[in-house]
Amino acid sequence: MAPQHGPRRARIAFSDSAAKQLENLTSEAEIHALDRALVVVSVGPDIGGPIPGDTAGPQLREYADEVERVRLLYWVTALQTVVVVAYLEV
């Protein structure tokens, strides 16, 4: 019998500014909360709501987890294989 696989996850990438924000996280609780939010977005990139704005570039989306107190601004590549995090707030 062939092994069962879960849903395909998008790869997560960070913009330069989000990578800098990531470097400033020091609390293990913050890192854990961010990790959980990134997993949610990687499994379902359309989970966040679109942010109104210029349609010339990629459509920015926002995902907020009120329980973990995490907010991500991101965009998804055309094939939904990569999620680029532009801003994070923990």
PDB file of N, CA, C and O in Angstrom:
ATOM      1  N   MET A   1       0.852  -1.168   0.000  1.00  0.00           N
ATOM      2  CA  MET A   1       0.000   0.000   0.000  1.00  0.00           C
ATOM      3  C   MET A   1       0.903   1.237   0.000  1.00  0.00           C
ATOM      4  O   MET A   1       1.888   1.288   0.736  1.00  0.00           O
ATOM      5  N   ALA A   2       0.572   2.216  -0.811  1.00  0.00           N
ATOM      6  CA  ALA A   2       1.361   3.445  -0.908  1.00  0.00           C
ATOM      7  C   ALA A   2       1.161   4.286   0.351  1.00  0.00           C
ATOM      8  O   ALA A   2       0.068   4.317   0.915  1.00  0.00           O
ATOM      9  N   PRO A   3       2.231   4.975   0.794  1.00  0.00           N
ATOM     10  CA  PRO A   3       2.095   5.815   1.988  1.00  0.00           C
ATOM     11  C   PRO A   3       1.182   7.011   1.712  1.00  0.00           C
ATOM     12  O   PRO A   3       1.182   7.565   0.613  1.00  0.00           O
ATOM     13  N   GLN A   4       0.417   7.394   2.712  1.00  0.00           N
ATOM     14  CA  GLN A   4      -0.466   8.546   2.619  1.00  0.00           C
ATOM     15  C   GLN A   4       0.320   9.801   3.014  1.00  0.00           C
ATOM     16  O   GLN A   4       1.023   9.810   4.025  1.00  0.00           O
ATOM     17  N   HIS A   5       0.196  10.834   2.224  1.00  0.00           N
ATOM     18  CA  HIS A   5       0.870  12.094   2.510  1.00  0.00           C
ATOM     19  C   HIS A   5      -0.166  13.141   2.870  1.00  0.00           C
ATOM     20  O   HIS A   5      -1.305  13.097   2.405  1.00  0.00           O
ATOM     21  N   GLY A   6       0.244  14.081   3.704  1.00  0.00           N
ATOM     22  CA  GLY A   6      -0.629  15.187   4.054  1.00  0.00           C
ATOM     23  C   GLY A   6      -0.678  16.186   2.918  1.00  0.00           C
ATOM     24  O   GLY A   6      -0.088  15.954   1.863  1.00  0.00           O
ATOM     25  N   PRO A   7      -1.375  17.300   3.118  1.00  0.00           N
ATOM     26  CA  PRO A   7      -1.463  18.311   2.063  1.00  0.00           C
ATOM     27  C   PRO A   7      -0.088  18.899   1.760  1.00  0.00           C
ATOM     28  O   PRO A   7       0.756  19.038   2.646  1.00  0.00           O
ATOM     29  N   ARG A   8       0.117  19.240   0.493  1.00  0.00           N
ATOM     30  CA  ARG A   8       1.384  19.849   0.081  1.00  0.00           C
ATOM     31  C   ARG A   8       1.485  21.238   0.713  1.00  0.00           C
ATOM     32  O   ARG A   8       0.540  22.025   0.672  1.00  0.00           O
ATOM     33  N   ARG A   9       2.633  21.515   1.290  1.00  0.00           N
ATOM     34  CA  ARG A   9       2.839  22.803   1.943  1.00  0.00           C
ATOM     35  C   ARG A   9       3.670  23.717   1.060  1.00  0.00           C
ATOM     36  O   ARG A   9       4.589  23.272   0.372  1.00  0.00           O
ATOM     37  N   ALA A  10       3.338  24.989   1.088  1.00  0.00           N
ATOM     38  CA  ALA A  10       4.133  25.987   0.378  1.00  0.00           C
ATOM     39  C   ALA A  10       5.414  26.236   1.170  1.00  0.00           C
ATOM     40  O   ALA A  10       5.434  26.123   2.396  1.00  0.00           O
ATOM     41  N   ARG A  11       6.459  26.570   0.466  1.00  0.00           N
ATOM     42  CA  ARG A  11       7.728  26.915   1.113  1.00  0.00           C
ATOM     43  C   ARG A  11       7.617  28.350   1.623  1.00  0.00           C
ATOM     44  O   ARG A  11       7.012  29.201   0.970  1.00  0.00           O
ATOM     45  N   ILE A  12       8.196  28.614   2.778  1.00  0.00           N
ATOM     46  CA  ILE A  12       8.172  29.949   3.372  1.00  0.00           C
ATOM     47  C   ILE A  12       9.497  30.647   3.082  1.00  0.00           C
ATOM     48  O   ILE A  12      10.567  30.066   3.267  1.00  0.00           O
ATOM     49  N   ALA A  13       9.421  31.881   2.633  1.00  0.00           N
ATOM     50  CA  ALA A  13      10.595  32.727   2.429  1.00  0.00           C
ATOM     51  C   ALA A  13      10.323  34.058   3.128  1.00  0.00           C
ATOM     52  O   ALA A  13       9.168  34.428   3.344  1.00  0.00           O
ATOM     53  N   PHE A  14      11.375  34.764   3.474  1.00  0.00           N
ATOM     54  CA  PHE A  14      11.226  36.031   4.179  1.00  0.00           C
ATOM     55  C   PHE A  14      11.845  37.161   3.364  1.00  0.00           C
ATOM     56  O   PHE A  14      12.917  37.005   2.778  1.00  0.00           O
ATOM     57  N   SER A  15      11.163  38.289   3.334  1.00  0.00           N
ATOM     58  CA  SER A  15      11.771  39.486   2.755  1.00  0.00           C
ATOM     59  C   SER A  15      12.906  39.911   3.688  1.00  0.00           C
ATOM     60  O   SER A  15      13.003  39.426   4.816  1.00  0.00           O
ATOM     61  N   ASP A  16      13.755  40.810   3.217  1.00  0.00           N
ATOM     62  CA  ASP A  16      14.875  41.272   4.051  1.00  0.00           C
ATOM     63  C   ASP A  16      14.391  41.893   5.361  1.00  0.00           C
ATOM     64  O   ASP A  16      14.971  41.651   6.420  1.00  0.00           O
ATOM     65  N   SER A  17      13.329  42.695   5.285  1.00  0.00           N
ATOM     66  CA  SER A  17      12.835  43.346   6.510  1.00  0.00           C
ATOM     67  C   SER A  17      12.228  42.329   7.473  1.00  0.00           C
ATOM     68  O   SER A  17      12.398  42.452   8.686  1.00  0.00           O
ATOM     69  N   ALA A  18      11.523  41.325   6.949  1.00  0.00           N
ATOM     70  CA  ALA A  18      10.957  40.297   7.825  1.00  0.00           C
ATOM     71  C   ALA A  18      12.050  39.439   8.439  1.00  0.00           C
ATOM     72  O   ALA A  18      11.935  39.019   9.590  1.00  0.00           O
ATOM     73  N   ALA A  19      13.115  39.172   7.677  1.00  0.00           N
ATOM     74  CA  ALA A  19      14.247  38.399   8.217  1.00  0.00           C
ATOM     75  C   ALA A  19      14.897  39.159   9.360  1.00  0.00           C
ATOM     76  O   ALA A  19      15.318  38.558  10.348  1.00  0.00           O
ATOM     77  N   LYS A  20      14.982  40.462   9.232  1.00  0.00           N
ATOM     78  CA  LYS A  20      15.561  41.283  10.312  1.00  0.00           C
ATOM     79  C   LYS A  20      14.667  41.248  11.549  1.00  0.00           C
ATOM     80  O   LYS A  20      15.161  41.185  12.674  1.00  0.00           O
ATOM     81  N   GLN A  21      13.358  41.288  11.338  1.00  0.00           N
ATOM     82  CA  GLN A  21      12.430  41.184  12.466  1.00  0.00           C
ATOM     83  C   GLN A  21      12.568  39.826  13.137  1.00  0.00           C
ATOM     84  O   GLN A  21      12.503  39.720  14.362  1.00  0.00           O
ATOM     85  N   LEU A  22      12.757  38.796  12.336  1.00  0.00           N
ATOM     86  CA  LEU A  22      12.912  37.440  12.858  1.00  0.00           C
ATOM     87  C   LEU A  22      14.151  37.327  13.736  1.00  0.00           C
ATOM     88  O   LEU A  22      14.124  36.649  14.763  1.00  0.00           O
ATOM     89  N   GLU A  23      15.231  37.983  13.343  1.00  0.00           N
ATOM     90  CA  GLU A  23      16.467  37.963  14.123  1.00  0.00           C
ATOM     91  C   GLU A  23      16.277  38.577  15.504  1.00  0.00           C
ATOM     92  O   GLU A  23      16.990  38.223  16.443  1.00  0.00           O
ATOM     93  N   ASN A  24      15.327  39.488  15.634  1.00  0.00           N
ATOM     94  CA  ASN A  24      15.109  40.176  16.906  1.00  0.00           C
ATOM     95  C   ASN A  24      14.229  39.402  17.880  1.00  0.00           C
ATOM     96  O   ASN A  24      14.067  39.819  19.026  1.00  0.00           O
ATOM     97  N   LEU A  25      13.659  38.282  17.444  1.00  0.00           N
ATOM     98  CA  LEU A  25      12.852  37.469  18.356  1.00  0.00           C
ATOM     99  C   LEU A  25      13.775  36.720  19.304  1.00  0.00           C
ATOM    100  O   LEU A  25      14.700  36.036  18.868  1.00  0.00           O
ATOM    101  N   THR A  26      13.528  36.845  20.572  1.00  0.00           N
ATOM    102  CA  THR A  26      14.388  36.186  21.560  1.00  0.00           C
ATOM    103  C   THR A  26      13.631  35.197  22.431  1.00  0.00           C
ATOM    104  O   THR A  26      14.223  34.246  22.940  1.00  0.00           O
ATOM    105  N   SER A  27      12.355  35.403  22.607  1.00  0.00           N
ATOM    106  CA  SER A  27      11.561  34.552  23.475  1.00  0.00           C
ATOM    107  C   SER A  27      11.196  33.254  22.756  1.00  0.00           C
ATOM    108  O   SER A  27      10.782  33.264  21.597  1.00  0.00           O
ATOM    109  N   GLU A  28      11.357  32.146  23.462  1.00  0.00           N
ATOM    110  CA  GLU A  28      10.969  30.857  22.888  1.00  0.00           C
ATOM    111  C   GLU A  28       9.469  30.807  22.616  1.00  0.00           C
ATOM    112  O   GLU A  28       9.036  30.170  21.656  1.00  0.00           O
ATOM    113  N   ALA A  29       8.685  31.463  23.440  1.00  0.00           N
ATOM    114  CA  ALA A  29       7.234  31.505  23.245  1.00  0.00           C
ATOM    115  C   ALA A  29       6.886  32.255  21.958  1.00  0.00           C
ATOM    116  O   ALA A  29       5.986  31.839  21.228  1.00  0.00           O
ATOM    117  N   GLU A  30       7.590  33.360  21.671  1.00  0.00           N
ATOM    118  CA  GLU A  30       7.355  34.110  20.440  1.00  0.00           C
ATOM    119  C   GLU A  30       7.722  33.271  19.218  1.00  0.00           C
ATOM    120  O   GLU A  30       6.985  33.250  18.232  1.00  0.00           O
ATOM    121  N   ILE A  31       8.844  32.590  19.284  1.00  0.00           N
ATOM    122  CA  ILE A  31       9.300  31.754  18.172  1.00  0.00           C
ATOM    123  C   ILE A  31       8.313  30.620  17.931  1.00  0.00           C
ATOM    124  O   ILE A  31       7.998  30.302  16.784  1.00  0.00           O
ATOM    125  N   HIS A  32       7.828  30.012  19.001  1.00  0.00           N
ATOM    126  CA  HIS A  32       6.855  28.924  18.873  1.00  0.00           C
ATOM    127  C   HIS A  32       5.551  29.438  18.258  1.00  0.00           C
ATOM    128  O   HIS A  32       4.981  28.786  17.382  1.00  0.00           O
ATOM    129  N   ALA A  33       5.082  30.593  18.707  1.00  0.00           N
ATOM    130  CA  ALA A  33       3.846  31.170  18.175  1.00  0.00           C
ATOM    131  C   ALA A  33       3.999  31.496  16.692  1.00  0.00           C
ATOM    132  O   ALA A  33       3.089  31.241  15.903  1.00  0.00           O
ATOM    133  N   LEU A  34       5.143  32.058  16.311  1.00  0.00           N
ATOM    134  CA  LEU A  34       5.388  32.370  14.913  1.00  0.00           C
ATOM    135  C   LEU A  34       5.454  31.099  14.082  1.00  0.00           C
ATOM    136  O   LEU A  34       4.912  31.053  12.978  1.00  0.00           O
ATOM    137  N   ASP A  35       6.103  30.082  14.592  1.00  0.00           N
ATOM    138  CA  ASP A  35       6.213  28.814  13.877  1.00  0.00           C
ATOM    139  C   ASP A  35       4.839  28.230  13.589  1.00  0.00           C
ATOM    140  O   ASP A  35       4.585  27.746  12.485  1.00  0.00           O
ATOM    141  N   ARG A  36       3.958  28.272  14.569  1.00  0.00           N
ATOM    142  CA  ARG A  36       2.599  27.744  14.385  1.00  0.00           C
ATOM    143  C   ARG A  36       1.862  28.524  13.291  1.00  0.00           C
ATOM    144  O   ARG A  36       1.177  27.928  12.460  1.00  0.00           O
ATOM    145  N   ALA A  37       2.002  29.851  13.291  1.00  0.00           N
ATOM    146  CA  ALA A  37       1.339  30.678  12.279  1.00  0.00           C
ATOM    147  C   ALA A  37       1.905  30.398  10.887  1.00  0.00           C
ATOM    148  O   ALA A  37       1.159  30.358   9.908  1.00  0.00           O
ATOM    149  N   LEU A  38       3.211  30.205  10.798  1.00  0.00           N
ATOM    150  CA  LEU A  38       3.824  29.915   9.503  1.00  0.00           C
ATOM    151  C   LEU A  38       3.355  28.576   8.946  1.00  0.00           C
ATOM    152  O   LEU A  38       3.174  28.433   7.737  1.00  0.00           O
ATOM    153  N   VAL A  39       3.157  27.598   9.821  1.00  0.00           N
ATOM    154  CA  VAL A  39       2.646  26.298   9.372  1.00  0.00           C
ATOM    155  C   VAL A  39       1.229  26.465   8.815  1.00  0.00           C
ATOM    156  O   VAL A  39       0.903  25.906   7.768  1.00  0.00           O
ATOM    157  N   VAL A  40       0.400  27.222   9.504  1.00  0.00           N
ATOM    158  CA  VAL A  40      -0.978  27.445   9.051  1.00  0.00           C
ATOM    159  C   VAL A  40      -0.977  28.069   7.651  1.00  0.00           C
ATOM    160  O   VAL A  40      -1.716  27.634   6.767  1.00  0.00           O
ATOM    161  N   VAL A  41      -0.143  29.086   7.463  1.00  0.00           N
ATOM    162  CA  VAL A  41      -0.102  29.784   6.178  1.00  0.00           C
ATOM    163  C   VAL A  41       0.513  28.891   5.094  1.00  0.00           C
ATOM    164  O   VAL A  41       0.093  28.953   3.939  1.00  0.00           O
ATOM    165  N   SER A  42       1.488  28.076   5.446  1.00  0.00           N
ATOM    166  CA  SER A  42       2.115  27.220   4.433  1.00  0.00           C
ATOM    167  C   SER A  42       1.164  26.120   3.961  1.00  0.00           C
ATOM    168  O   SER A  42       1.224  25.705   2.804  1.00  0.00           O
ATOM    169  N   VAL A  43       0.293  25.652   4.840  1.00  0.00           N
ATOM    170  CA  VAL A  43      -0.680  24.615   4.462  1.00  0.00           C
ATOM    171  C   VAL A  43      -1.834  25.212   3.659  1.00  0.00           C
ATOM    172  O   VAL A  43      -2.326  24.588   2.719  1.00  0.00           O
ATOM    173  N   GLY A  44      -2.261  26.402   4.022  1.00  0.00           N
ATOM    174  CA  GLY A  44      -3.378  27.063   3.331  1.00  0.00           C
ATOM    175  C   GLY A  44      -3.059  28.510   3.033  1.00  0.00           C
ATOM    176  O   GLY A  44      -3.520  29.394   3.755  1.00  0.00           O
ATOM    177  N   PRO A  45      -2.278  28.787   1.984  1.00  0.00           N
ATOM    178  CA  PRO A  45      -1.854  30.162   1.698  1.00  0.00           C
ATOM    179  C   PRO A  45      -2.995  31.163   1.526  1.00  0.00           C
ATOM    180  O   PRO A  45      -2.792  32.365   1.699  1.00  0.00           O
ATOM    181  N   ASP A  46      -4.179  30.685   1.190  1.00  0.00           N
ATOM    182  CA  ASP A  46      -5.318  31.597   1.000  1.00  0.00           C
ATOM    183  C   ASP A  46      -6.061  31.899   2.293  1.00  0.00           C
ATOM    184  O   ASP A  46      -7.094  32.569   2.266  1.00  0.00           O
ATOM    185  N   ILE A  47      -5.556  31.418   3.419  1.00  0.00           N
ATOM    186  CA  ILE A  47      -6.247  31.599   4.691  1.00  0.00           C
ATOM    187  C   ILE A  47      -6.327  33.064   5.102  1.00  0.00           C
ATOM    188  O   ILE A  47      -7.323  33.489   5.688  1.00  0.00           O
ATOM    189  N   GLY A  48      -5.303  33.826   4.806  1.00  0.00           N
ATOM    190  CA  GLY A  48      -5.304  35.237   5.170  1.00  0.00           C
ATOM    191  C   GLY A  48      -6.189  36.038   4.238  1.00  0.00           C
ATOM    192  O   GLY A  48      -6.465  35.631   3.110  1.00  0.00           O
ATOM    193  N   GLY A  49      -6.622  37.164   4.721  1.00  0.00           N
ATOM    194  CA  GLY A  49      -7.466  38.022   3.901  1.00  0.00           C
ATOM    195  C   GLY A  49      -6.645  38.967   3.055  1.00  0.00           C
ATOM    196  O   GLY A  49      -5.571  39.397   3.476  1.00  0.00           O
ATOM    197  N   PRO A  50      -7.131  39.301   1.861  1.00  0.00           N
ATOM    198  CA  PRO A  50      -6.401  40.233   0.999  1.00  0.00           C
ATOM    199  C   PRO A  50      -6.398  41.635   1.591  1.00  0.00           C
ATOM    200  O   PRO A  50      -7.365  42.062   2.221  1.00  0.00           O
ATOM    201  N   ILE A  51      -5.308  42.334   1.378  1.00  0.00           N
ATOM    202  CA  ILE A  51      -5.181  43.721   1.816  1.00  0.00           C
ATOM    203  C   ILE A  51      -5.442  44.591   0.593  1.00  0.00           C
ATOM    204  O   ILE A  51      -4.753  44.451  -0.417  1.00  0.00           O
ATOM    205  N   PRO A  52      -6.424  45.487   0.663  1.00  0.00           N
ATOM    206  CA  PRO A  52      -6.706  46.343  -0.496  1.00  0.00           C
ATOM    207  C   PRO A  52      -5.498  47.218  -0.817  1.00  0.00           C
ATOM    208  O   PRO A  52      -4.794  47.679   0.082  1.00  0.00           O
ATOM    209  N   GLY A  53      -5.275  47.434  -2.085  1.00  0.00           N
ATOM    210  CA  GLY A  53      -4.161  48.281  -2.484  1.00  0.00           C
ATOM    211  C   GLY A  53      -3.910  48.186  -3.967  1.00  0.00           C
ATOM    212  O   GLY A  53      -4.798  47.844  -4.748  1.00  0.00           O
ATOM    213  N   ASP A  54      -2.699  48.491  -4.339  1.00  0.00           N
ATOM    214  CA  ASP A  54      -2.283  48.498  -5.736  1.00  0.00           C
ATOM    215  C   ASP A  54      -2.323  47.084  -6.299  1.00  0.00           C
ATOM    216  O   ASP A  54      -1.822  46.148  -5.675  1.00  0.00           O
ATOM    217  N   THR A  55      -2.910  46.932  -7.463  1.00  0.00           N
ATOM    218  CA  THR A  55      -2.996  45.608  -8.080  1.00  0.00           C
ATOM    219  C   THR A  55      -1.856  45.348  -9.051  1.00  0.00           C
ATOM    220  O   THR A  55      -1.833  44.300  -9.696  1.00  0.00           O
ATOM    221  N   ALA A  56      -0.902  46.279  -9.173  1.00  0.00           N
ATOM    222  CA  ALA A  56       0.208  46.101 -10.105  1.00  0.00           C
ATOM    223  C   ALA A  56       1.178  45.020  -9.627  1.00  0.00           C
ATOM    224  O   ALA A  56       1.741  44.294 -10.446  1.00  0.00           O
ATOM    225  N   GLY A  57       1.376  44.908  -8.344  1.00  0.00           N
ATOM    226  CA  GLY A  57       2.313  43.926  -7.801  1.00  0.00           C
ATOM    227  C   GLY A  57       1.572  42.729  -7.253  1.00  0.00           C
ATOM    228  O   GLY A  57       0.378  42.559  -7.498  1.00  0.00           O
ATOM    229  N   PRO A  58       2.283  41.897  -6.511  1.00  0.00           N
ATOM    230  CA  PRO A  58       1.602  40.741  -5.906  1.00  0.00           C
ATOM    231  C   PRO A  58       0.582  41.194  -4.861  1.00  0.00           C
ATOM    232  O   PRO A  58       0.773  42.214  -4.199  1.00  0.00           O
ATOM    233  N   GLN A  59      -0.485  40.440  -4.722  1.00  0.00           N
ATOM    234  CA  GLN A  59      -1.557  40.763  -3.765  1.00  0.00           C
ATOM    235  C   GLN A  59      -1.093  40.449  -2.349  1.00  0.00           C
ATOM    236  O   GLN A  59      -0.852  39.291  -2.009  1.00  0.00           O
ATOM    237  N   LEU A  60      -0.970  41.481  -1.531  1.00  0.00           N
ATOM    238  CA  LEU A  60      -0.610  41.266  -0.132  1.00  0.00           C
ATOM    239  C   LEU A  60      -1.799  40.685   0.607  1.00  0.00           C
ATOM    240  O   LEU A  60      -2.948  41.048   0.352  1.00  0.00           O
ATOM    241  N   ARG A  61      -1.508  39.783   1.522  1.00  0.00           N
ATOM    242  CA  ARG A  61      -2.529  39.150   2.365  1.00  0.00           C
ATOM    243  C   ARG A  61      -2.117  39.330   3.816  1.00  0.00           C
ATOM    244  O   ARG A  61      -0.938  39.521   4.116  1.00  0.00           O
ATOM    245  N   GLU A  62      -3.088  39.267   4.714  1.00  0.00           N
ATOM    246  CA  GLU A  62      -2.822  39.383   6.145  1.00  0.00           C
ATOM    247  C   GLU A  62      -3.424  38.180   6.856  1.00  0.00           C
ATOM    248  O   GLU A  62      -4.583  37.826   6.641  1.00  0.00           O
ATOM    249  N   TYR A  63      -2.613  37.557   7.708  1.00  0.00           N
ATOM    250  CA  TYR A  63      -3.100  36.478   8.564  1.00  0.00           C
ATOM    251  C   TYR A  63      -2.834  36.897  10.002  1.00  0.00           C
ATOM    252  O   TYR A  63      -1.709  37.255  10.351  1.00  0.00           O
ATOM    253  N   ALA A  64      -3.855  36.854  10.825  1.00  0.00           N
ATOM    254  CA  ALA A  64      -3.708  37.204  12.241  1.00  0.00           C
ATOM    255  C   ALA A  64      -4.267  36.070  13.089  1.00  0.00           C
ATOM    256  O   ALA A  64      -5.395  35.624  12.883  1.00  0.00           O
ATOM    257  N   ASP A  65      -3.479  35.617  14.025  1.00  0.00           N
ATOM    258  CA  ASP A  65      -3.899  34.592  14.974  1.00  0.00           C
ATOM    259  C   ASP A  65      -4.045  35.289  16.318  1.00  0.00           C
ATOM    260  O   ASP A  65      -3.054  35.634  16.962  1.00  0.00           O
ATOM    261  N   GLU A  66      -5.282  35.493  16.732  1.00  0.00           N
ATOM    262  CA  GLU A  66      -5.549  36.232  17.968  1.00  0.00           C
ATOM    263  C   GLU A  66      -5.128  35.458  19.216  1.00  0.00           C
ATOM    264  O   GLU A  66      -4.777  36.068  20.226  1.00  0.00           O
ATOM    265  N   VAL A  67      -5.155  34.135  19.163  1.00  0.00           N
ATOM    266  CA  VAL A  67      -4.768  33.324  20.314  1.00  0.00           C
ATOM    267  C   VAL A  67      -3.260  33.422  20.535  1.00  0.00           C
ATOM    268  O   VAL A  67      -2.801  33.669  21.651  1.00  0.00           O
ATOM    269  N   GLU A  68      -2.498  33.225  19.462  1.00  0.00           N
ATOM    270  CA  GLU A  68      -1.035  33.260  19.561  1.00  0.00           C
ATOM    271  C   GLU A  68      -0.477  34.677  19.478  1.00  0.00           C
ATOM    272  O   GLU A  68       0.707  34.901  19.732  1.00  0.00           O
ATOM    273  N   ARG A  69      -1.340  35.639  19.118  1.00  0.00           N
ATOM    274  CA  ARG A  69      -0.937  37.041  18.975  1.00  0.00           C
ATOM    275  C   ARG A  69       0.164  37.199  17.925  1.00  0.00           C
ATOM    276  O   ARG A  69       1.214  37.787  18.184  1.00  0.00           O
ATOM    277  N   VAL A  70      -0.098  36.669  16.755  1.00  0.00           N
ATOM    278  CA  VAL A  70       0.830  36.761  15.636  1.00  0.00           C
ATOM    279  C   VAL A  70       0.097  37.387  14.462  1.00  0.00           C
ATOM    280  O   VAL A  70      -1.070  37.086  14.209  1.00  0.00           O
ATOM    281  N   ARG A  71       0.797  38.261  13.749  1.00  0.00           N
ATOM    282  CA  ARG A  71       0.247  38.879  12.551  1.00  0.00           C
ATOM    283  C   ARG A  71       1.297  38.785  11.457  1.00  0.00           C
ATOM    284  O   ARG A  71       2.452  39.155  11.668  1.00  0.00           O
ATOM    285  N   LEU A  72       0.905  38.294  10.294  1.00  0.00           N
ATOM    286  CA  LEU A  72       1.799  38.158   9.155  1.00  0.00           C
ATOM    287  C   LEU A  72       1.220  38.897   7.961  1.00  0.00           C
ATOM    288  O   LEU A  72       0.025  38.801   7.682  1.00  0.00           O
ATOM    289  N   LEU A  73       2.065  39.632   7.263  1.00  0.00           N
ATOM    290  CA  LEU A  73       1.711  40.185   5.964  1.00  0.00           C
ATOM    291  C   LEU A  73       2.553  39.414   4.967  1.00  0.00           C
ATOM    292  O   LEU A  73       3.762  39.273   5.146  1.00  0.00           O
ATOM    293  N   TYR A  74       1.917  38.913   3.916  1.00  0.00           N
ATOM    294  CA  TYR A  74       2.635  38.044   2.989  1.00  0.00           C
ATOM    295  C   TYR A  74       2.003  38.076   1.610  1.00  0.00           C
ATOM    296  O   TYR A  74       0.897  38.586   1.429  1.00  0.00           O
ATOM    297  N   TRP A  75       2.714  37.528   0.649  1.00  0.00           N
ATOM    298  CA  TRP A  75       2.138  37.289  -0.666  1.00  0.00           C
ATOM    299  C   TRP A  75       2.517  35.894  -1.098  1.00  0.00           C
ATOM    300  O   TRP A  75       3.471  35.304  -0.590  1.00  0.00           O
ATOM    301  N   VAL A  76       1.761  35.378  -2.038  1.00  0.00           N
ATOM    302  CA  VAL A  76       1.915  34.004  -2.499  1.00  0.00           C
ATOM    303  C   VAL A  76       2.320  34.034  -3.966  1.00  0.00           C
ATOM    304  O   VAL A  76       1.768  34.810  -4.746  1.00  0.00           O
ATOM    305  N   THR A  77       3.280  33.194  -4.348  1.00  0.00           N
ATOM    306  CA  THR A  77       3.683  33.130  -5.752  1.00  0.00           C
ATOM    307  C   THR A  77       2.539  32.586  -6.600  1.00  0.00           C
ATOM    308  O   THR A  77       1.586  32.008  -6.076  1.00  0.00           O
ATOM    309  N   ALA A  78       2.639  32.773  -7.903  1.00  0.00           N
ATOM    310  CA  ALA A  78       1.570  32.412  -8.831  1.00  0.00           C
ATOM    311  C   ALA A  78       1.153  30.948  -8.718  1.00  0.00           C
ATOM    312  O   ALA A  78      -0.035  30.642  -8.828  1.00  0.00           O
ATOM    313  N   LEU A  79       2.089  30.051  -8.503  1.00  0.00           N
ATOM    314  CA  LEU A  79       1.758  28.631  -8.406  1.00  0.00           C
ATOM    315  C   LEU A  79       1.461  28.187  -6.976  1.00  0.00           C
ATOM    316  O   LEU A  79       1.279  26.999  -6.712  1.00  0.00           O
ATOM    317  N   GLN A  80       1.414  29.141  -6.067  1.00  0.00           N
ATOM    318  CA  GLN A  80       1.152  28.896  -4.642  1.00  0.00           C
ATOM    319  C   GLN A  80       2.139  27.901  -4.039  1.00  0.00           C
ATOM    320  O   GLN A  80       1.779  27.097  -3.179  1.00  0.00           O
ATOM    321  N   THR A  81       3.385  27.966  -4.499  1.00  0.00           N
ATOM    322  CA  THR A  81       4.398  27.071  -3.956  1.00  0.00           C
ATOM    323  C   THR A  81       5.301  27.774  -2.952  1.00  0.00           C
ATOM    324  O   THR A  81       5.994  27.118  -2.174  1.00  0.00           O
ATOM    325  N   VAL A  82       5.297  29.102  -2.962  1.00  0.00           N
ATOM    326  CA  VAL A  82       6.123  29.872  -2.030  1.00  0.00           C
ATOM    327  C   VAL A  82       5.287  30.986  -1.424  1.00  0.00           C
ATOM    328  O   VAL A  82       4.573  31.703  -2.125  1.00  0.00           O
ATOM    329  N   VAL A  83       5.389  31.115  -0.117  1.00  0.00           N
ATOM    330  CA  VAL A  83       4.781  32.216   0.614  1.00  0.00           C
ATOM    331  C   VAL A  83       5.916  33.129   1.060  1.00  0.00           C
ATOM    332  O   VAL A  83       6.822  32.690   1.770  1.00  0.00           O
ATOM    333  N   VAL A  84       5.875  34.391   0.652  1.00  0.00           N
ATOM    334  CA  VAL A  84       6.916  35.345   1.030  1.00  0.00           C
ATOM    335  C   VAL A  84       6.362  36.233   2.134  1.00  0.00           C
ATOM    336  O   VAL A  84       5.412  36.986   1.921  1.00  0.00           O
ATOM    337  N   VAL A  85       6.955  36.138   3.299  1.00  0.00           N
ATOM    338  CA  VAL A  85       6.516  36.939   4.450  1.00  0.00           C
ATOM    339  C   VAL A  85       7.198  38.300   4.352  1.00  0.00           C
ATOM    340  O   VAL A  85       8.425  38.391   4.342  1.00  0.00           O
ATOM    341  N   ALA A  86       6.394  39.350   4.281  1.00  0.00           N
ATOM    342  CA  ALA A  86       6.914  40.700   4.149  1.00  0.00           C
ATOM    343  C   ALA A  86       7.058  41.376   5.503  1.00  0.00           C
ATOM    344  O   ALA A  86       7.921  42.237   5.674  1.00  0.00           O
ATOM    345  N   TYR A  87       6.229  41.000   6.466  1.00  0.00           N
ATOM    346  CA  TYR A  87       6.213  41.655   7.775  1.00  0.00           C
ATOM    347  C   TYR A  87       5.660  40.666   8.779  1.00  0.00           C
ATOM    348  O   TYR A  87       4.726  39.921   8.482  1.00  0.00           O
ATOM    349  N   LEU A  88       6.233  40.660   9.957  1.00  0.00           N
ATOM    350  CA  LEU A  88       5.690  39.814  11.017  1.00  0.00           C
ATOM    351  C   LEU A  88       5.640  40.578  12.320  1.00  0.00           C
ATOM    352  O   LEU A  88       6.464  41.455  12.577  1.00  0.00           O
ATOM    353  N   GLU A  89       4.675  40.237  13.128  1.00  0.00           N
ATOM    354  CA  GLU A  89       4.458  40.896  14.414  1.00  0.00           C
ATOM    355  C   GLU A  89       4.082  39.804  15.419  1.00  0.00           C
ATOM    356  O   GLU A  89       3.097  39.086  15.244  1.00  0.00           O
ATOM    357  N   VAL A  90       4.881  39.700  16.459  1.00  0.00           N
ATOM    358  CA  VAL A  90       4.613  38.694  17.491  1.00  0.00           C
ATOM    359  C   VAL A  90       4.550  39.398  18.827  1.00  0.00           C
ATOM    360  O   VAL A  90       4.335  38.754  19.854  1.00  0.00           O
TER     361      VAL A  90
END
